[in-house]
Each structure stands twice: as structure tokens, then as C-alpha cells.
Amino acid sequence: MPETLDDFALSKRIQKKGSIQKVAVIGCGSMGQEITRTVAQHGMDVVFIEVSEAKIKEVFQQIDAHLDEVINQWGLTVGEKRVILSHIKGSVDFNDIRDADLVIESINSQKPGTNINMRKEVFRKVEEIVAEDVVITSNNSTLMISEIASELKHPERTAGLHFISPSASIKIVEVIRGIETNDATFDFVLKFAKMIEKQAIVINESPGHVSSRLIVTLINEACETLMEGVASVQCIDTTMKMGYGLLFGPFEMADRIGLDNLLKWMDNLYAEYGLQKFKASPIIKRLVRAGYHGLKTGKGFYKYENGKIISQAITATEFK
């Protein structure tokens, strides 16, 4: 067949099989933004999908503000910020992920429950658009990747890929093999983890993985200790940080996760295992009902201003 000009087009994407040049992130809330920044900072293009142009604008404003904060702390230069932003594109059109090499689902619905059906729908939509050899992953904290991928034509190309916040400083990522996940998919995800300078923690599929199961029980026990009047929020956090070297105390971590997200994790794990240690503390339920969702709302166990703790928000006597 005669060659055409298209065969020589400089704009045509040339890549080796198995390389990773473009990553798609479906849902760009707080965790989606962390993933997007991390990937872009390591030289890969990222397209994130959101529900509206207004939401895309908001995401870019938040990413821009975060990068400025890093610059103020001497963690980046202005030039490096420009390079990172040049790798990021937002879209409402799933067709813009057609040429992605890896897809990371990171939706965060405000609706109660597991949102398993919503995640399944995202996976189905992605599978219709991307090539058959493109790996599709989920960043969810408590659900089974096998269940999310159960209705796909090619569930063997799916895996769990769970980032822990703050992604910039946490040097691990949980990689979860589903029942159908094949070796090529798993090796591809391990390669991606290495490319973004994360140590891959290999997980045998289980609700909550390792990180979510353990942090939930720690936070629940911290709430119980607070309700018993044993110590204040600050004292409990300081004990765990200075005594055991945690980056954040259990209450700070709860606020960073988002108490509404944390409540979902606990509800999912309690429904799965039926164990009391996973049943959400009354403190967490009460704060969520009051709109105290943590860092993102400016109030949770602590009060925040410009992302910094300014005072304790609650005391044990409020929950007697």
C-alpha cells in the first residue's frame, strides 16, 4: 500500500509497547489532584475528567494554589511549576482519554454508600473508549477491584492502585491484584509506581487493603480515648506523633482524609466484616452531620485557616 503523508506526520504519537506517556485521572477531587500533580511532576502528561467546565476551572485554581504554597516553602521553582502545569489538561469529554496508557479512577461522590455502581459505570465507560491493552485502575480505599471490574469485557487489565495522602510525601502506593488481574497488568502498574518514585506495596485483594483497615481502627480508638476524657485531641495527636513517629496524629489524619470520606470507609468495612472495631465512633457521625468534614471545610477535630491548624475545634465534654 502506498505511504501517505499521515504515515510521516510528526504529530503522530510514537511509543514503545508498555511505555507510559499519558495518564488519565477520572475524578479530580482532593486525592485526584494529588495524583495528578504527582504524575505531572514526573514528566508524564495527565488528562483529568470532571463533571463541568466550572469544576475544571476550580481544580486548576486549587492545583495552582498548592504549587504556589510549595514554591513558598522552597520546594519548587516558578519554572518547575510552569512545566508541571504544562503536563495537565482538564476535560469533560471521555474521548480525551482515548490515547491514555493508564487510567486511574478516583471519583469522590457526596452520596452516601459505597458508590460501587457509579464506579462500575465509570469502568464500563472507560473500557468503551480506550484500547484493549490499556490498564484501568481504581484508587478506592475499601472496595474490591474484582467487584468493580466484574462487568467488564476484559477484567484482566484492571488492578487497584491506592495512593495515601499526602501523596507528595508518602513514598508508598498500594497495588492490589484482583481475581482476574493478569501478570502483564500487574507488572505494568508496578512499573508505573517506580516511575513516580513510589515503593509498591503488593496487596492480596481484601476490603480496606492494609492502610485503610489500620488507620480506621486507630482513629476509632483515639475517639474512644477522647470520649473517656483520658486526654485532649492535641495530647492524643502529640503522643502518637512524638511517641511513635507518625507524620500526623489520628485526629489530624482524620481531618485530612475528610470525616465524610472516613465515615464511608468505616461503614463499608463494618458492612463487610461486621466487627465492632470498624463501626464509626459517634463523634465522627456527629461531626459529619454538623458539616465538620475536616481540612476541606475548615473545621473538623481542629479549625483551619489557609490549610493550617489555628485551634482545637472540639473537646471531650461536647460528646458527654
C-alpha positions in Angstrom: 0.0 0.0 0.0 1.4 3.5 -0.9 2.6 5.5 2.0 0.7 8.7 2.9 1.6 11.9 4.5 -0.1 10.7 7.6 2.5 7.9 7.9 5.2 10.6 8.3 3.2 13.0 10.5 5.4 14.5 13.2 2.3 14.9 15.4 1.6 11.1 15.4 2.4 9.6 18.8 5.3 7.2 18.7 5.8 4.9 21.7 7.1 1.6 22.6 4.6 -1.1 23.7 4.3 -0.8 27.5 5.6 2.7 27.8 3.7 5.3 29.9 3.4 8.8 28.4 -0.2 9.8 29.2 -2.2 9.1 32.3 -6.0 9.7 32.7 -7.5 10.5 36.1 -11.2 10.2 36.4 -12.4 12.5 39.1 -10.2 15.3 40.4 -11.2 16.0 44.0 -8.5 16.4 46.7 -7.0 12.9 46.1 -7.4 13.1 42.3 -5.5 16.4 42.4 -2.7 14.9 44.4 -2.4 12.0 41.9 -2.5 14.5 39.0 0.3 16.7 40.5 2.5 13.7 41.3 2.2 12.2 37.8 2.8 15.6 36.1 5.8 16.3 38.3 7.4 13.1 37.0 7.1 14.3 33.3 4.0 12.4 32.2 1.0 14.1 30.6 -2.2 13.9 32.6 -5.8 14.5 31.5 -8.4 14.6 34.3 -12.1 14.2 33.7 -14.6 16.3 35.6 -18.3 16.9 35.5 -18.3 20.5 34.3 -16.1 23.3 33.0 -16.7 25.2 36.2 -15.3 22.2 38.2 -12.3 22.1 35.9 -11.6 25.7 36.5 -11.8 25.2 40.2 -9.4 22.2 40.1 -6.8 24.3 38.2 -7.2 27.1 40.8 -6.6 24.6 43.6 -3.6 23.0 41.9 -2.1 26.4 41.2 -2.6 27.5 44.8 -1.0 24.3 46.1 2.0 24.6 43.8 2.5 28.3 44.9 2.5 27.0 48.5 5.2 24.5 47.6 7.2 27.4 46.0 6.9 29.5 49.1 8.4 26.6 51.1 11.3 26.4 48.6 10.1 23.1 47.3 9.7 24.2 43.7 10.8 27.0 41.4 8.4 29.1 39.3 9.8 27.4 36.2 9.2 24.0 37.5 5.6 24.9 38.3 5.1 26.0 34.7 6.4 22.7 33.5 4.1 20.7 35.8 1.0 22.7 34.7 2.0 22.2 31.0 1.5 18.5 31.5 -2.0 18.8 32.9 -5.3 19.1 30.9 -8.8 19.0 32.2 -11.8 17.8 30.2 -15.5 16.9 30.5 -15.2 14.6 27.4 -14.2 11.0 28.0 -13.0 10.8 24.4 -9.9 12.9 25.5 -8.6 9.8 27.4 -8.7 7.7 24.2 -4.9 7.7 23.9 -4.1 7.3 27.6 -1.7 4.5 28.6 -3.1 4.2 32.1 -6.4 5.2 33.6 -6.8 5.9 37.4 -10.4 6.1 38.6 -10.6 8.5 41.6 -14.2 9.6 41.9 -15.5 11.0 45.2 -19.2 11.3 45.3 -21.0 13.1 48.1 -23.8 10.4 48.0 -23.9 8.0 50.9 -23.0 4.4 50.5 -20.2 2.6 48.6 -20.9 4.2 45.2 -19.9 0.8 43.7 -22.4 1.1 40.9 -21.1 4.6 40.0 -17.5 3.2 39.8 -18.7 0.3 37.7 -20.3 2.7 35.3 -17.0 4.7 35.1 -15.1 1.5 34.3 -17.6 0.5 31.6 -17.4 3.9 30.0 -13.6 3.9 30.1 -13.5 0.4 28.5 -15.6 1.5 25.6 -13.1 4.3 24.7 -9.6 3.1 25.4 -7.6 0.4 23.6 -7.9 -3.2 24.8 -4.4 -3.2 26.3 -4.8 -0.1 28.4 -4.7 -0.7 32.1 -7.6 0.6 34.2 -7.1 1.1 37.9 -9.1 2.3 40.9 -7.8 4.5 43.8 -10.7 3.5 46.1 -9.8 2.8 49.8 -12.2 0.0 50.8 -13.8 -1.7 47.8 -12.7 -4.8 45.9 -11.3 -4.2 42.5 -12.7 -7.5 41.3 -16.2 -6.4 42.1 -15.7 -3.0 40.3 -14.4 -4.7 37.2 -16.8 -7.7 37.3 -18.9 -6.4 34.4 -16.0 -5.5 32.0 -15.2 -7.5 28.9 -11.6 -7.5 29.9 -11.3 -7.5 33.7 -7.8 -9.0 33.5 -6.5 -5.5 32.6 -7.7 -4.0 35.9 -5.9 -3.5 39.3 -6.2 -1.5 42.5 -3.8 1.5 42.8 -4.3 3.1 46.2 -2.5 6.4 47.0 -2.2 7.6 50.5 -2.5 11.4 51.3 -0.3 13.5 51.2 0.9 11.7 48.1 3.8 14.1 47.7 5.5 12.9 50.9 4.1 9.4 51.3 6.6 7.2 49.4 4.4 4.1 49.0 1.4 3.1 46.9 -0.7 0.0 47.5 -1.0 -2.2 44.4 -3.9 -4.7 44.5 -4.2 -7.7 42.3 -7.8 -8.7 41.6 -9.0 -12.2 40.9 -8.8 -11.6 37.1 -5.7 -9.4 37.1 -3.1 -10.8 34.8 0.7 -10.6 35.2 1.1 -8.1 32.4 -1.3 -5.7 34.1 0.3 -6.1 37.5 3.8 -5.6 36.1 2.7 -2.5 34.3 1.3 -1.0 37.5 4.5 -1.9 39.4 6.5 -0.1 36.6 4.3 3.0 36.9 4.8 3.1 40.7 8.5 3.0 40.1 8.3 5.8 37.6 6.6 8.1 40.1 9.2 7.1 42.8 6.8 5.1 45.0 7.5 1.8 46.6 4.8 -0.6 45.6 3.2 -2.4 48.5 1.8 -5.6 47.0 -1.7 -6.4 48.4 -3.7 -9.6 48.1 -7.2 -8.3 47.5 -9.1 -7.5 50.7 -11.5 -4.7 51.6 -9.6 -1.8 53.1 -6.2 -3.1 51.9 -3.7 -2.5 54.7 -3.7 1.2 55.2 -7.4 1.9 55.5 -8.1 -1.0 57.8 -5.4 0.0 60.2 -6.0 3.8 60.2 -9.7 3.3 60.7 -9.1 1.3 63.9 -6.5 3.8 65.2 -8.9 6.7 64.6 -11.8 4.9 66.3 -9.7 4.1 69.3 -8.5 7.7 69.5 -12.2 8.8 69.5 -12.9 6.4 72.4 -10.0 7.7 74.3 -11.2 11.3 73.8 -14.8 10.4 74.9 -13.5 8.8 78.1 -11.7 12.1 78.9 -8.3 10.4 79.0 -6.6 13.2 77.1 -7.4 16.1 74.7 -7.3 16.0 70.9 -3.9 17.7 70.9 -2.4 15.5 73.5 -3.5 12.3 71.8 -2.1 13.5 68.5 1.1 14.7 70.0 1.6 11.3 71.8 1.3 9.4 68.5 3.5 11.8 66.5 6.3 12.3 69.0 6.0 8.9 70.7 5.6 6.7 67.7 6.9 8.9 64.8 3.6 9.3 62.9 3.6 12.1 60.3 0.1 13.1 61.6 -1.8 12.2 64.8 -5.1 10.2 64.4 -7.3 13.3 64.6 -5.1 15.3 62.2 -5.2 12.3 59.8 -9.0 12.1 60.1 -9.3 15.7 59.2 -7.0 15.3 56.2 -8.9 12.2 54.9 -12.2 14.1 55.3 -14.5 12.9 58.0 -17.3 12.3 55.4 -14.9 10.1 53.5 -13.7 8.4 56.7 -17.3 7.6 57.6 -17.9 5.9 54.3 -14.7 3.8 54.8 -15.9 2.7 58.2 -19.5 2.0 57.0 -18.1 -0.1 54.1 -15.7 -2.1 56.4 -18.3 -2.6 59.1 -20.8 -3.9 56.4 -18.0 -6.2 55.0 -16.6 -7.6 58.3 -19.3 -6.9 60.9 -16.6 -6.1 63.5 -17.1 -3.5 66.2 -13.7 -2.0 65.6 -14.9 -0.8 62.2 -18.1 0.8 63.5 -17.8 4.5 63.2 -17.5 6.4 66.5 -20.4 8.6 67.5 -18.0 11.6 67.4 -17.3 11.1 63.7 -21.0 10.7 62.9 -21.9 13.9 64.8 -19.2 16.0 63.2 -20.2 14.8 59.7 -23.9 15.7 60.4 -22.8 19.1 61.5 -20.8 19.7 58.3 -17.5 19.4 60.1 -15.7 17.4 57.4 -12.1 18.4 58.3 -9.5 20.3 56.4 -11.6 20.8 53.3 -14.4 22.6 55.2 -12.1 24.5 57.6 -13.4 22.6 60.6 -13.3 19.1 62.0 -11.4 17.9 65.1 -9.5 21.1 64.5 -10.2 24.5 63.0 -8.2 25.6 60.0 -7.3 28.8 58.1 -5.5 28.6 54.8 -4.9 24.9 55.4 -3.2 25.5 58.8 -4.5 24.5 62.2 -5.5 27.5 64.2 -7.3 26.0 67.2 -8.9 22.8 68.5 -12.5 22.6 67.3 -14.0 20.2 69.8 -13.4 18.9 73.3 -14.4 15.7 75.0 -17.2 17.4 77.1 -19.1 18.2 73.9 -19.7 14.5 73.4 -20.6 13.5 77.0 
